Amino acid sequence: MNEIAQIRKLSIWIFFIPLIAINFCLLISQNYEFLNDTFFSVDQLGRSAFSIPYLDGSLSISRASRTFPQYLIFKPAMIITAIILYNYWKNNNVLVNKYKLTNINYKFKTFGVLSAIFLAIHSIFLGIKFDIQIYKLMRRVVLLLFIIFELIAQGILVYHFFKIREKIKNLINKKVLFLKALLVSILALVAVLSLPILVSKGNTHFKHALEWNYFVGVILFYLFTRLFWKRTT
């Protein structure tokens, strides 16, 4: 089916584009000296010593990505990812409608599209300097809404696939469906357990490490999608 072929293609891009972007920004941040005395000289705020933020939380994704020239990579990558996300959720909605013999916009499409919109908004305004406290708060709220809506969309979609799994059993890998359900459950559990730490002051390194790993966890869902659907002709 055409939708399955499209979903397989879209999912692999959703996984790799942001993953490569954030780690390339990290690479630039830690090797800024190679760009000294060039047009692409790295902003002081975006420079850091070598570390593995996934383990030590030495810097945030925002700090590694929001200054020049890193934002030249990060912003387009995330906006492109948001566009692909929109198409991913639209195609899944069409696919589920076909198997359920319906013609509606499922909630996973609504939340998925909203997550794509908030990702695009966050990317556009990241790095723009406004000395306004409400702006800084809104930037965090937008990022939080992206994560919340993304998890809700993923969870609802997995639920619908469980309901129609017998109809699509020849097209899917059932083991990966359980992996997708496990991943979403772990992400939701980690979010709930980490909330008291996230809303409190301090624990900066923990928050940064969680940010890097959580982001990879969210996009890992799309790598599983690629493995979930069998190749169709």
C-alpha positions, 0 to 999 in steps of 0.5 A: 500500500502506498501509505505504508511505503510513505510511512516507512520513508518518512519515519526514517527521516524523522529519526535521522534528521534531528539525531544528526542535527543535534549531534553535529551541533554538539560536535561544533560546540566542542570543536569550535577552534576549527572555525576560529578566524572564519565567517563561521566563528562559534559564538562564545555561549555556544562553546564547550569543552569535550564531554558526553552530555548524554552521561554527564549533562554538561550542557543542554541541547539548547546551548549547543544549538541556539547560537551561531553557527549551530542554529544554521543547522538546527533550525532548518533541520527541526523545521524540516522534521516538523513538516515530515511529522505532519505528513507522517501523522496524516498518512497514518490517519489515512491508513487507520481509516482504511482498515477501520472503514471510517473517514475521520480525523483520529486524535493521534493525528490531531496531537501529532500535527500539534506536536509538529507545529510546536516543534516548528515554533520552538525552532523558529524562536530558539536563539532569538534574544528577548530580555523578557521573562514571559518569553523565556517561559513561553519558550519552555512551555512550547517545548513541553507541549511538543513533547506532551503532544508527541507522546500522546499521539504515539500512545494513541496510534499504538493503541489503534494498531493493537486494535487492528493488528489481526487485520494487518498481521501480514504487513507488520512485525508484531514484536516491534509493535510491543517494543513501540508500546514499551517505549512509549510507556517508559517515556511516560513513566520517566516523565512522571517520575522526573517531574518533581526534579524538573520543576525544582531548582538545581539538578542542572546536570541531571536535567540536561542529561535527561533532555538529550536521552529523552529526545533520542527516546522520542525519535526512537519511536520512528526508527521502530516504525521503520522496522514495524512495517514490512516492505510493500510492493 
